[in-house]
Amino acid sequence: MKNILRRMFAGLFAVLILASACVTVSAEESKEVTVLFTHDLHSHFLPSRDEDGGEFGGYARLMTVINEQKEKYPDALLVDGGDFSMGSLFQTCYATDALELRLMGLMGYDATTFGNHEFDYLPEGLASMLNTAVESGDRLPQIVNSNYLPPALGEEGYVEEISEAFENYGVKKYTIIERGGVYFALFGINGFDSDDCAPNSGMIFKDPAEVSQKVVNTAVAECKEKYGVEPVVVCLSHSGVEGTEGEDYELAQSVEGIDLIVSGHTHTTLSEPIEVNDTYIVSAGEYGKYLGVVNMSFDGDCARLTDYKLVPVDENVAEDKEISAKVQEFKEKVETGYLSKYGVAFDEVIVNNPFKFDSVDEVYATQHDSDLGNLFADAYKWAVEKATGERVDVALTAAGVIRETLPVGKITTSDIFNAASLGVGTEGELIKVYITGKELKAALEVDASVQPIMKAAQLFFSGVEYSFNTNRMIFNKIDKAYLVRNDGTKEEITDDKMYSVVTGMYAGQMLGSVKEKSFGLLSITPKDENGNSLEADELKNYVVYENSAPLKEWYAITAYLKAMNGDMSSYYESADGRKTVYSSLAPTDMLRNANVFTYVALAVVLLILAVIALVAVLIVRKLKKRKNK
């Protein structure tokens, strides 16, 4: 018995010694790795103002924070999760000067990926930007992009100049980078929603999870073969995550071997990483508000998080002088090459504003009558009527194209552009098309019924007054709707009558997709003045011109505000009630102006009640028969 116990203790002691040795070896081999990251910078070279009078972002301040972190972690990797362009006046030099990539190169970015907004200037614009970046001779970040690439030779949609531009720049599916004896395998991914938001990209979209697994396997195998070690696998994803939901959460669940996902696209700020299947998902908000810092311990096989923080980039951070000077140089380029054509300057004060408008978060948060959305729609209607000399029935804009609010105090040209910077092929241009009264009501239903499941679909109208009950049947929430003329006169909306509608090109193309998104239950087809249906690529022929130049969304707002002669109109001190949102279960409110959706739902309910009543009667009869026996 003693011998048995002695052997057991000896074996246990040997196991403990071996485990201790393994821990020691692991600790000795373990290395600290650091990844610094941003995403959704959107050409915000300069700081932005928040609603409270503070500032955030700005590349010169961001550079200072990056340098501070690199002093602590000299071997840190610096990466970006896409949408590095489109969002400020600097984007106007996108195709001709490639300011975004050149500035990121100067700041030391190792890699980035494409977001959906890199395709806003169409494939030709992207190709021009890539070639221009290479021709500059400046240091540039590596672009990694695995599942969103141009059609290859022989595939439908192949364009030689675009494929050549990708090759010229050196866009790769993945890249392997060494830092401090640790190898990183970085790859880029675009998500489903990102693809939906780039309908004119010309790229071929492939399933993110399927492609990711193949790329991870290939990159890891290459690293082992060439360098004899496992890499830290980092995915630069333009897919997005919100809480424990979203495409990047699903990506982490589906793909084995990713250590870190830098999650862009949804402008999410994660104060703590999300861990899914040994994969960490991180996100640092938009416009350079924060620099994300991820510290991990890597033992040659597994990367484990040791620290994570979001470092604020605000007015308390000093500006890096080199980056500040370069931004000023680029600013002058924008003024001479673009703004001079419109007779305005970058920092020109357009109007003094004493009112607090909705923030972008507030625009998205609830269904409501928004002062900011109303102002934009009013500006579009006013500007097009002024440019054409013709009446516009309705103008509209969408929450998804409002990028920033208008700050309290002095509002500059730059502030206005930042708020209305989206475009397709160029900066946002206004189009004038026609839809029927029935389709106009469908547009109102998009606002009422679709917003709860797609926040960006909330619409803001000029020329319409309407109300809806949130408790009513989907696609029949609207209970009242009128046209409102410039003199305040209200008119009924006639189903078969044609009405002129003004909106931005970006929102106009989205209107055409309503039928698909609503499973055919709603339909809005832009038309010409004769009622002929227009395809999405035909909308460019209906851009509004003023003085032989396309009327831009940002310039329409600028001109509208400028016409106020110095001070914001008191009309915009609050929303004016053109949209009324309420909740009621009163029968009159539930059935007022009911349409087929409500009647069908009501018929189904009545049928169910009838079946229940019939079953109840049969049960009662059966019980009576039993009782009588």
C-alpha positions as CSV (number, residue, x, y, z in Angstrom):
1,M,0.0,0.0,0.0
2,K,2.8,2.4,0.9
3,N,4.6,1.6,-2.4
4,I,1.4,2.4,-4.3
5,L,1.0,5.7,-2.4
6,R,4.7,6.5,-2.9
7,R,4.3,6.0,-6.7
8,M,1.1,8.1,-6.8
9,F,2.8,11.0,-5.0
10,A,5.9,10.6,-7.2
11,G,3.8,10.7,-10.4
12,L,1.8,13.7,-9.1
13,F,5.0,15.5,-8.2
14,A,6.4,14.8,-11.7
15,V,3.2,16.1,-13.3
16,L,3.4,19.3,-11.2
17,I,7.1,19.8,-12.1
18,L,6.3,19.3,-15.8
19,A,3.3,21.7,-15.6
20,S,5.5,24.2,-13.8
21,A,8.2,23.8,-16.5
22,C,5.5,24.3,-19.2
23,V,4.3,27.5,-17.6
24,T,7.9,28.7,-17.2
25,V,8.6,28.0,-20.9
26,S,5.4,29.6,-22.0
27,A,6.1,32.7,-19.9
28,E,9.6,32.9,-21.3
29,E,8.3,32.6,-24.9
30,S,5.3,34.9,-24.5
31,K,5.7,38.3,-26.0
32,E,3.6,41.4,-25.6
33,V,2.1,42.8,-28.8
34,T,0.3,46.0,-29.4
35,V,-2.2,47.0,-32.1
36,L,-3.2,50.7,-32.4
37,F,-6.3,51.2,-34.5
38,T,-8.9,53.6,-36.0
39,H,-11.7,53.2,-38.5
40,D,-14.3,55.4,-40.2
41,L,-12.0,58.5,-40.2
42,H,-14.0,59.9,-43.2
43,S,-11.5,62.5,-44.3
44,H,-11.8,64.3,-40.9
45,F,-8.3,65.9,-41.0
46,L,-9.5,68.7,-38.8
47,P,-11.1,68.5,-35.4
48,S,-14.9,68.4,-35.2
49,R,-17.1,70.3,-32.7
50,D,-19.4,68.5,-30.5
51,E,-22.8,69.7,-29.2
52,D,-21.3,70.9,-25.9
53,G,-18.8,73.2,-27.4
54,G,-15.8,70.8,-27.2
55,E,-13.8,69.3,-30.0
56,F,-12.8,65.8,-31.0
57,G,-10.5,64.2,-33.6
58,G,-8.2,65.9,-36.0
59,Y,-5.2,64.2,-37.6
60,A,-2.6,66.5,-36.0
61,R,-3.9,65.6,-32.5
62,L,-4.4,61.9,-33.5
63,M,-0.7,61.9,-34.5
64,T,0.3,63.1,-31.1
65,V,-1.6,60.3,-29.4
66,I,-0.1,57.8,-31.8
67,N,3.4,59.0,-31.0
68,E,2.7,58.8,-27.3
69,Q,1.6,55.2,-27.6
70,K,4.5,54.3,-29.9
71,E,6.9,55.6,-27.3
72,K,5.4,53.1,-24.8
73,Y,5.1,50.4,-27.4
74,P,7.8,50.8,-30.1
75,D,6.8,47.7,-32.0
76,A,3.1,48.6,-32.1
77,L,1.2,48.0,-35.3
78,L,-1.0,50.9,-36.6
79,V,-4.1,49.9,-38.7
80,D,-7.4,51.2,-39.9
81,G,-10.7,49.6,-40.6
82,G,-11.9,51.4,-43.7
83,D,-14.0,54.4,-44.7
84,F,-10.9,56.6,-44.5
85,S,-12.5,58.9,-47.1
86,M,-15.8,60.8,-47.7
87,G,-16.9,63.2,-45.0
88,S,-15.2,66.5,-45.2
89,L,-14.1,69.1,-47.8
90,F,-10.8,67.2,-48.2
91,Q,-12.7,64.5,-50.0
92,T,-13.1,66.9,-53.0
93,C,-9.5,66.0,-53.8
94,Y,-10.0,62.3,-53.5
95,A,-9.6,61.2,-57.1
96,T,-7.1,63.9,-58.1
97,D,-4.7,64.0,-55.1
98,A,-5.4,61.0,-52.8
99,L,-5.0,63.1,-49.7
100,E,-6.3,60.5,-47.3
101,L,-3.9,57.7,-48.1
102,R,-0.9,60.0,-48.4
103,L,-1.6,61.5,-45.0
104,M,-2.2,58.1,-43.4
105,G,1.2,57.0,-44.9
106,L,2.9,60.1,-43.4
107,M,1.3,59.2,-40.0
108,G,2.8,55.7,-40.2
109,Y,-0.2,53.5,-40.8
110,D,0.8,50.0,-41.7
111,A,-2.4,48.8,-43.2
112,T,-6.0,49.7,-44.0
113,T,-8.9,48.3,-45.9
114,F,-11.7,49.6,-48.2
115,G,-15.0,50.7,-46.7
116,N,-18.1,51.2,-48.7
117,H,-17.5,55.0,-49.0
118,E,-14.2,54.4,-50.8
119,F,-16.4,53.5,-53.8
120,D,-18.6,56.6,-53.7
121,Y,-16.6,58.2,-56.5
122,L,-17.3,55.1,-58.6
123,P,-14.7,52.5,-59.7
124,E,-13.1,55.0,-62.0
125,G,-12.6,57.5,-59.1
126,L,-11.2,54.8,-56.9
127,A,-8.8,53.8,-59.6
128,S,-7.7,57.4,-60.2
129,M,-7.1,57.8,-56.4
130,L,-5.0,54.7,-56.2
131,N,-2.8,55.6,-59.1
132,T,-2.5,59.2,-57.9
133,A,-1.4,57.9,-54.5
134,V,1.4,55.8,-56.1
135,E,2.5,58.6,-58.4
136,S,2.9,61.0,-55.4
137,G,5.9,58.9,-54.2
138,D,4.8,59.3,-50.6
139,R,4.8,56.4,-48.1
140,L,1.4,54.7,-48.2
141,P,-0.4,52.1,-46.0
142,Q,-0.8,48.6,-47.4
143,I,-4.4,48.0,-48.5
144,V,-5.8,44.6,-47.7
145,N,-9.1,43.5,-49.2
146,S,-10.1,39.8,-49.5
147,N,-13.7,39.5,-50.6
148,Y,-14.4,42.8,-52.5
149,L,-12.3,43.0,-55.6
150,P,-12.8,44.0,-59.2
151,P,-14.0,41.4,-61.7
152,A,-11.1,39.4,-63.2
153,L,-10.3,39.2,-66.9
154,G,-13.1,37.2,-68.5
155,E,-15.6,38.0,-65.8
156,E,-18.6,40.2,-66.3
157,G,-17.9,43.8,-65.5
158,Y,-14.1,43.6,-66.0
159,V,-12.5,47.0,-66.6
160,E,-8.8,46.9,-67.3
161,E,-7.9,50.3,-65.8
162,I,-9.5,49.4,-62.5
163,S,-7.8,46.0,-62.2
164,E,-4.5,47.7,-63.2
165,A,-4.9,50.3,-60.5
166,F,-5.4,47.7,-57.9
167,E,-2.2,45.9,-59.1
168,N,-0.3,49.2,-59.4
169,Y,-1.0,50.1,-55.8
170,G,-0.4,46.6,-54.6
171,V,-3.8,45.8,-53.0
172,K,-3.5,42.4,-51.4
173,K,-5.9,39.9,-49.9
174,Y,-3.6,39.7,-46.9
175,T,-0.1,40.8,-45.8
176,I,2.4,39.5,-43.3
177,I,4.2,42.1,-41.1
178,E,6.9,41.5,-38.5
179,R,7.2,43.6,-35.4
180,G,9.6,42.9,-32.5
181,G,10.0,39.2,-33.5
182,V,6.2,38.7,-33.8
183,Y,4.5,38.1,-37.1
184,F,1.1,39.5,-37.9
185,A,-1.2,38.3,-40.7
186,L,-3.5,41.1,-41.6
187,F,-6.5,40.8,-44.0
188,G,-9.4,42.9,-45.0
189,I,-13.2,42.1,-45.3
190,N,-16.3,44.0,-46.4
191,G,-19.6,43.0,-45.0
192,F,-23.1,42.4,-46.5
193,D,-24.4,45.8,-45.4
194,S,-21.3,47.6,-46.6
195,D,-21.8,46.0,-50.0
196,D,-25.5,47.2,-49.9
197,C,-24.3,50.7,-49.2
198,A,-22.0,50.7,-52.2
199,P,-24.5,49.8,-55.1
200,N,-22.2,51.4,-57.7
201,S,-18.9,49.9,-56.5
202,G,-18.4,47.6,-59.5
203,M,-16.8,45.0,-57.2
204,I,-17.6,41.4,-56.8
205,F,-18.8,40.5,-53.3
206,K,-18.0,37.1,-51.8
207,D,-19.2,35.6,-48.6
208,P,-17.1,37.2,-45.7
209,A,-16.9,34.1,-43.5
210,E,-16.1,31.7,-46.3
211,V,-13.4,33.9,-47.7
212,S,-12.0,34.8,-44.3
213,Q,-11.5,31.1,-43.3
214,K,-9.6,30.5,-46.6
215,V,-7.4,33.6,-46.1
216,V,-6.7,32.8,-42.5
217,N,-5.7,29.2,-43.4
218,T,-3.5,30.4,-46.3
219,A,-1.8,33.2,-44.4
220,V,-1.0,31.0,-41.3
221,A,0.4,28.3,-43.6
222,E,2.6,30.8,-45.4
223,C,3.9,32.3,-42.2
224,K,4.7,28.8,-40.8
225,E,6.5,27.8,-44.1
226,K,8.5,31.0,-44.5
227,Y,9.2,32.0,-40.9
228,G,8.5,28.8,-38.9
229,V,6.1,30.5,-36.5
230,E,2.3,31.1,-36.1
231,P,1.2,34.7,-36.7
232,V,-1.2,36.9,-34.8
233,V,-4.2,37.1,-37.1
234,V,-5.8,40.5,-37.4
235,C,-8.9,41.1,-39.5
236,L,-9.6,44.7,-40.7
237,S,-13.4,44.4,-41.1
238,H,-15.7,46.9,-42.6
239,S,-18.8,45.0,-41.5
240,G,-19.8,46.3,-38.0
241,V,-20.9,45.2,-34.6
242,E,-23.5,46.5,-32.2
243,G,-23.4,44.9,-28.8
244,T,-23.5,41.2,-29.1
245,E,-25.0,41.4,-32.6
246,G,-23.8,42.3,-36.0
247,E,-21.8,40.9,-38.8
248,D,-18.5,40.9,-37.1
249,Y,-19.9,39.0,-34.1
250,E,-21.2,36.4,-36.6
251,L,-17.8,36.4,-38.4
252,A,-16.0,35.6,-35.1
253,Q,-18.5,32.8,-34.5
254,S,-18.0,31.3,-37.9
255,V,-14.2,31.6,-38.6
256,E,-11.5,29.8,-36.6
257,G,-8.1,31.4,-36.1
258,I,-8.8,35.1,-36.0
259,D,-7.2,36.7,-32.9
260,L,-8.4,40.3,-33.4
261,I,-11.2,42.0,-35.4
262,V,-11.0,45.7,-35.9
263,S,-14.6,46.4,-36.6
264,G,-15.6,49.4,-38.7
265,H,-18.7,50.6,-40.6
266,T,-21.3,50.9,-37.8
267,H,-19.3,53.7,-36.0
268,T,-19.5,51.7,-32.8
269,T,-17.6,52.6,-29.7
270,L,-16.7,49.6,-27.6
271,S,-15.4,50.5,-24.1
272,E,-14.6,46.8,-23.7
273,P,-13.7,44.2,-26.3
274,I,-16.3,41.5,-27.2
275,E,-14.7,38.0,-27.0
276,V,-16.2,35.3,-29.2
277,N,-14.5,32.0,-29.7
278,D,-11.0,33.3,-28.7
279,T,-11.5,36.3,-31.0
280,Y,-11.5,39.8,-29.7
281,I,-13.7,42.4,-31.5
282,V,-12.8,46.1,-30.9
283,S,-14.2,49.3,-32.2
284,A,-13.2,53.0,-31.4
285,G,-15.9,55.2,-32.9
286,E,-15.8,57.5,-35.9
287,Y,-13.9,60.5,-37.0
288,G,-10.8,59.8,-34.9
289,K,-12.6,60.5,-31.6
290,Y,-10.3,57.9,-30.0
291,L,-7.2,55.9,-30.8
292,G,-7.8,52.2,-29.9
293,V,-5.0,50.5,-28.1
294,V,-5.0,46.7,-27.8
295,N,-2.3,44.9,-25.8
296,M,-2.0,41.1,-26.0
297,S,0.3,38.4,-24.8
298,F,1.3,36.0,-27.6
299,D,2.9,32.7,-26.7
300,G,3.4,31.6,-30.3
301,D,0.1,29.9,-30.5
302,C,-2.6,31.9,-28.7
303,A,-3.0,35.7,-28.2
304,R,-4.7,36.7,-25.0
305,L,-5.8,40.2,-24.1
306,T,-3.8,41.9,-21.4
307,D,-5.1,45.5,-21.7
308,Y,-7.5,47.6,-23.8
309,K,-8.2,51.3,-23.9
310,L,-9.6,54.0,-26.0
311,V,-7.4,57.1,-25.8
312,P,-9.5,60.3,-26.3
313,V,-8.4,62.7,-29.1
314,D,-9.8,66.0,-28.0
315,E,-8.9,69.7,-27.4
316,N,-6.7,68.7,-24.5
317,V,-4.2,67.0,-26.9
318,A,-1.5,69.2,-28.5
319,E,-1.2,69.1,-32.3
320,D,1.7,67.5,-34.1
321,K,3.4,70.3,-36.0
322,E,4.3,68.2,-39.1
323,I,0.8,66.9,-39.6
324,S,-0.7,70.2,-38.8
325,A,1.4,71.9,-41.6
326,K,0.5,69.2,-44.1
327,V,-3.2,69.6,-43.3
328,Q,-2.9,73.3,-43.8
329,E,-1.3,72.7,-47.2
330,F,-4.1,70.4,-48.2
331,K,-6.7,72.9,-47.0
332,E,-5.3,75.5,-49.3
333,K,-5.5,73.0,-52.1
334,V,-9.2,72.5,-51.4
335,E,-9.8,76.3,-51.4
336,T,-8.1,77.0,-54.7
337,G,-9.1,73.9,-56.5
338,Y,-12.7,73.5,-55.4
339,L,-14.3,76.1,-53.2
340,S,-13.2,79.0,-55.3
341,K,-15.7,77.8,-58.0
342,Y,-18.5,78.4,-55.5
343,G,-17.4,81.8,-54.2
344,V,-17.0,80.6,-50.6
345,A,-14.0,79.9,-48.3
346,F,-13.2,76.9,-46.1
347,D,-13.7,78.8,-42.8
348,E,-16.1,81.4,-44.0
349,V,-18.9,82.0,-41.4
350,I,-22.2,81.5,-43.2
351,V,-24.6,82.1,-40.3
352,N,-24.7,82.6,-36.5
353,N,-26.7,79.9,-34.9
354,P,-28.1,80.2,-31.3
355,F,-30.0,77.0,-31.4
356,K,-29.0,73.4,-30.5
357,F,-30.0,71.2,-33.4
358,D,-30.4,67.4,-33.1
359,S,-27.1,65.5,-32.9
360,V,-26.7,62.7,-35.4
361,D,-27.3,60.2,-32.6
362,E,-30.6,62.0,-31.8
363,V,-31.6,62.0,-35.5
364,Y,-31.2,58.2,-35.5
365,A,-32.5,57.4,-32.0
366,T,-36.3,57.8,-32.3
367,Q,-39.0,58.5,-34.9
368,H,-39.6,62.3,-34.5
369,D,-39.9,65.6,-36.2
370,S,-36.3,66.7,-36.4
371,D,-35.3,70.4,-36.7
372,L,-32.1,69.4,-38.4
373,G,-33.7,67.1,-41.0
374,N,-36.4,69.6,-41.7
375,L,-33.9,72.4,-42.3
376,F,-32.0,70.2,-44.8
377,A,-35.2,69.3,-46.7
378,D,-36.3,72.9,-46.7
379,A,-33.0,74.0,-48.1
380,Y,-33.2,71.5,-51.0
381,K,-36.7,72.6,-51.9
382,W,-35.8,76.3,-51.7
383,A,-32.5,76.0,-53.7
384,V,-34.1,74.0,-56.5
385,E,-37.1,76.3,-56.8
386,K,-34.6,79.3,-57.0
387,A,-32.4,77.5,-59.5
388,T,-35.2,76.4,-61.9
389,G,-37.9,78.9,-61.3
390,E,-40.3,76.0,-61.0
391,R,-42.4,74.8,-58.1
392,V,-41.2,71.8,-56.2
393,D,-43.9,69.7,-54.6
394,V,-41.8,67.8,-52.1
395,A,-38.2,67.6,-51.0
396,L,-36.7,64.9,-48.7
397,T,-33.6,63.7,-47.0
398,A,-32.8,60.6,-45.0
399,A,-31.2,60.1,-41.6
400,G,-28.5,57.9,-43.2
401,V,-27.1,60.8,-45.3
402,I,-26.9,63.3,-42.4
403,R,-23.3,63.0,-41.2
404,E,-23.0,65.7,-38.6
405,T,-25.1,68.3,-36.9
406,L,-24.9,72.1,-37.3
407,P,-23.1,73.4,-34.2
408,V,-24.2,76.2,-31.9
409,G,-22.4,79.4,-32.7
410,K,-20.7,80.3,-36.0
411,I,-21.5,77.8,-38.7
412,T,-18.8,77.7,-41.5
413,T,-18.7,76.3,-45.0
414,S,-16.7,73.4,-43.6
415,D,-19.3,72.6,-41.0
416,I,-22.1,72.5,-43.6
417,F,-20.1,70.3,-45.9
418,N,-19.3,67.9,-43.1
419,A,-23.0,67.5,-42.4
420,A,-24.0,66.9,-46.0
421,S,-21.0,65.3,-47.6
422,L,-22.3,62.0,-49.2
423,G,-22.5,61.6,-52.9
424,V,-22.4,59.1,-55.7
425,G,-19.7,59.7,-58.3
426,T,-19.1,63.2,-56.8
427,E,-20.1,65.3,-53.8
428,G,-23.9,65.0,-53.3
429,E,-25.9,66.4,-56.1
430,L,-29.6,67.3,-56.0
431,I,-31.9,65.6,-58.5
432,K,-35.5,66.4,-59.4
433,V,-37.7,63.5,-60.4
434,Y,-41.4,62.6,-60.3
435,I,-43.4,60.0,-58.4
436,T,-47.2,59.3,-58.1
437,G,-49.2,60.3,-55.1
438,K,-49.5,56.6,-54.2
439,E,-45.7,56.4,-54.2
440,L,-45.4,59.5,-52.1
441,K,-47.6,57.9,-49.5
442,A,-45.4,54.8,-49.7
443,A,-42.4,57.1,-49.0
444,L,-44.2,58.3,-45.9
445,E,-44.8,54.7,-44.9
446,V,-41.1,54.0,-45.3
447,D,-40.5,56.6,-42.7
448,A,-43.2,55.3,-40.4
449,S,-42.8,51.5,-40.9
450,V,-39.2,50.8,-41.8
451,Q,-37.3,53.1,-39.4
452,P,-37.8,50.8,-36.4
453,I,-35.8,48.1,-38.2
454,M,-33.5,50.4,-40.2
455,K,-32.6,53.6,-38.4
456,A,-31.0,55.2,-41.4
457,A,-34.3,55.0,-43.3
458,Q,-36.0,57.7,-41.2
459,L,-37.1,60.4,-43.7
460,F,-37.6,64.1,-43.3
461,F,-39.8,66.0,-45.7
462,S,-40.4,69.6,-46.9
463,G,-43.8,70.3,-48.4
464,V,-45.7,67.5,-46.5
465,E,-47.5,67.3,-43.2
466,Y,-48.4,63.9,-41.9
467,S,-49.0,61.8,-38.8
468,F,-48.7,58.2,-37.9
469,N,-49.7,55.8,-35.1
470,T,-46.8,53.5,-34.1
471,N,-49.3,50.9,-32.9
472,R,-51.0,50.4,-36.3
473,M,-50.3,47.7,-38.8
474,I,-46.9,47.9,-40.6
475,F,-47.2,49.7,-44.0
476,N,-50.4,51.3,-42.8
477,K,-49.2,53.5,-39.9
478,I,-49.9,56.8,-41.7
479,D,-53.3,58.1,-40.8
480,K,-53.1,61.6,-42.2
481,A,-51.0,63.2,-45.0
482,Y,-51.3,66.5,-46.9
483,L,-49.2,68.5,-49.3
484,V,-48.3,71.9,-47.8
485,R,-47.7,74.7,-50.3
486,N,-45.3,77.6,-49.7
487,D,-48.1,79.8,-48.7
488,G,-49.3,77.3,-46.1
489,T,-52.2,75.9,-48.1
490,K,-52.9,72.2,-47.6
491,E,-53.9,69.8,-50.4
492,E,-55.0,66.2,-50.5
493,I,-52.4,63.8,-52.0
494,T,-54.0,62.2,-55.1
495,D,-52.9,58.6,-55.8
496,D,-52.6,58.8,-59.6
497,K,-51.3,62.4,-59.8
498,M,-47.6,63.1,-60.5
499,Y,-45.6,65.1,-58.0
500,S,-42.1,66.6,-58.3
501,V,-39.6,65.4,-55.7
502,V,-36.2,66.7,-54.9
503,T,-33.6,64.7,-53.0
504,G,-29.9,63.9,-53.1
505,M,-28.5,61.4,-55.6
506,Y,-27.5,59.0,-52.8
507,A,-31.0,59.0,-51.2
508,G,-32.6,59.0,-54.7
509,Q,-30.9,55.7,-55.6
510,M,-32.0,54.2,-52.3
511,L,-35.7,55.1,-53.1
512,G,-35.5,52.8,-56.0
513,S,-34.6,49.9,-53.7
514,V,-37.6,50.3,-51.5
515,K,-39.5,47.5,-53.4
516,E,-36.8,45.0,-52.8
517,K,-36.2,46.0,-49.2
518,S,-40.0,45.8,-48.4
519,F,-40.4,42.4,-50.2
520,G,-42.5,44.0,-52.9
521,L,-45.0,45.4,-50.5
522,L,-44.1,49.0,-51.1
523,S,-42.9,50.5,-54.4
524,I,-41.3,53.8,-55.3
525,T,-40.0,54.2,-58.9
526,P,-38.5,57.6,-59.8
527,K,-39.9,58.9,-63.1
528,D,-39.4,61.7,-65.6
529,E,-42.0,64.4,-66.0
530,N,-43.8,62.2,-68.6
531,G,-44.2,59.3,-66.2
532,N,-41.5,57.1,-67.7
533,S,-39.7,55.0,-65.1
534,L,-36.0,55.7,-64.5
535,E,-33.3,53.2,-63.7
536,A,-30.7,54.1,-60.9
537,D,-28.0,54.8,-63.5
538,E,-30.3,57.2,-65.3
539,L,-30.8,59.5,-62.3
540,K,-27.5,61.4,-63.2
541,N,-29.5,62.8,-66.2
542,Y,-31.9,64.5,-63.7
543,V,-29.3,66.5,-61.7
544,V,-30.4,70.1,-61.1
545,Y,-28.1,72.8,-62.5
546,E,-27.6,76.3,-61.4
547,N,-25.5,78.6,-63.6
548,S,-24.4,75.6,-65.7
549,A,-23.0,73.8,-62.6
550,P,-24.6,70.9,-60.7
551,L,-26.4,72.0,-57.5
552,K,-24.7,70.2,-54.6
553,E,-26.5,69.3,-51.4
554,W,-24.0,71.1,-49.2
555,Y,-24.2,74.2,-51.4
556,A,-28.0,74.3,-51.3
557,I,-27.8,74.4,-47.5
558,T,-25.1,77.0,-47.6
559,A,-27.0,79.3,-49.9
560,Y,-30.2,78.8,-47.9
561,L,-28.5,79.7,-44.6
562,K,-26.6,82.6,-46.3
563,A,-30.0,84.0,-47.4
564,M,-30.9,84.4,-43.7
565,N,-28.5,87.4,-43.7
566,G,-26.3,86.5,-40.7
567,D,-28.5,84.9,-38.1
568,M,-30.3,81.5,-38.1
569,S,-34.1,81.9,-38.7
570,S,-36.1,81.6,-35.4
571,Y,-38.3,79.2,-37.4
572,Y,-35.7,76.5,-36.7
573,E,-35.6,77.1,-32.9
574,S,-37.6,73.9,-32.7
575,A,-39.4,71.4,-35.0
576,D,-42.6,72.8,-36.6
577,G,-44.9,69.8,-36.2
578,R,-44.9,68.7,-39.9
579,K,-44.4,65.1,-38.6
580,T,-46.5,63.9,-35.7
581,V,-45.7,60.6,-34.2
582,Y,-48.0,59.1,-31.5
583,S,-49.1,55.8,-30.0
584,S,-52.8,54.9,-29.6
585,L,-55.0,51.8,-29.4
586,A,-58.2,53.7,-29.8
587,P,-60.3,52.1,-32.6
588,T,-60.7,55.4,-34.4
589,D,-56.9,55.9,-34.4
590,M,-56.2,52.3,-35.4
591,L,-58.6,52.3,-38.3
592,R,-58.5,55.9,-39.7
593,N,-57.7,55.7,-43.5
594,A,-57.0,52.0,-43.2
595,N,-55.6,50.3,-46.3
596,V,-55.3,46.7,-47.5
597,F,-52.6,45.8,-44.9
598,T,-54.9,46.7,-42.0
599,Y,-57.9,45.0,-43.6
600,V,-56.0,41.8,-44.2
601,A,-54.7,41.8,-40.7
602,L,-58.1,42.6,-39.3
603,A,-59.6,39.7,-41.4
604,V,-57.0,37.3,-40.0
605,V,-57.7,38.4,-36.5
606,L,-61.5,38.0,-37.0
607,L,-60.9,34.6,-38.6
608,I,-58.9,33.5,-35.6
609,L,-61.5,34.8,-33.2
610,A,-64.2,33.0,-35.2
611,V,-62.3,29.7,-35.0
612,I,-61.8,30.2,-31.3
613,A,-65.5,30.9,-30.8
614,L,-66.4,27.9,-32.9
615,V,-64.1,25.6,-31.0
616,A,-65.6,27.0,-27.7
617,V,-69.1,26.3,-28.9
618,L,-68.2,22.8,-29.9
619,I,-66.6,22.1,-26.5
620,V,-69.6,23.5,-24.7
621,R,-72.0,21.3,-26.7
622,K,-69.8,18.3,-26.1
623,L,-69.8,18.9,-22.3
624,K,-73.6,19.4,-22.3
625,K,-74.1,16.0,-24.1
626,R,-71.9,14.3,-21.5
627,K,-73.8,15.9,-18.7
628,N,-77.2,14.8,-20.1
629,K,-76.1,11.2,-20.4
